[in-house]
Amino acid sequence: MEYGGLFGLIILALDIWAIIKILQSGRSTGSKAVWIIVILLLPVLGLLLWLLFGRR
């Protein structure tokens, strides 16, 4: 099994989870949009940034 493919699937699952959590949050629409764009453009870094700074 390729570890790169497995890593990619894990990142994809975590990104989807983060986007769902962002959409369910009580933040403003603009804030939600910015976080989702960051996660979509930078899947690994965006997820880490959201985990560190975006969650309350």
Contacts in CASP RR format, 6 or more apart in sequence:
PFRMAT RR
TARGET T0000
AUTHOR 0000-0000-0000
METHOD contacts of the structure
MODEL  1
MEYGGLFGLIILALDIWAIIKILQSGRSTGSKAVWIIVILLLPVLGLLLW
LLFGRR
11 43 0 8 1.000
11 44 0 8 1.000
11 47 0 8 1.000
12 43 0 8 1.000
14 47 0 8 1.000
15 39 0 8 1.000
15 40 0 8 1.000
15 43 0 8 1.000
15 47 0 8 1.000
18 39 0 8 1.000
18 47 0 8 1.000
18 50 0 8 1.000
18 51 0 8 1.000
19 36 0 8 1.000
19 39 0 8 1.000
21 55 0 8 1.000
22 32 0 8 1.000
22 35 0 8 1.000
22 36 0 8 1.000
22 39 0 8 1.000
22 50 0 8 1.000
23 32 0 8 1.000
23 36 0 8 1.000
25 32 0 8 1.000
25 56 0 8 1.000
35 50 0 8 1.000
35 54 0 8 1.000
38 46 0 8 1.000
38 49 0 8 1.000
38 50 0 8 1.000
39 46 0 8 1.000
39 47 0 8 1.000
39 50 0 8 1.000
42 49 0 8 1.000
END
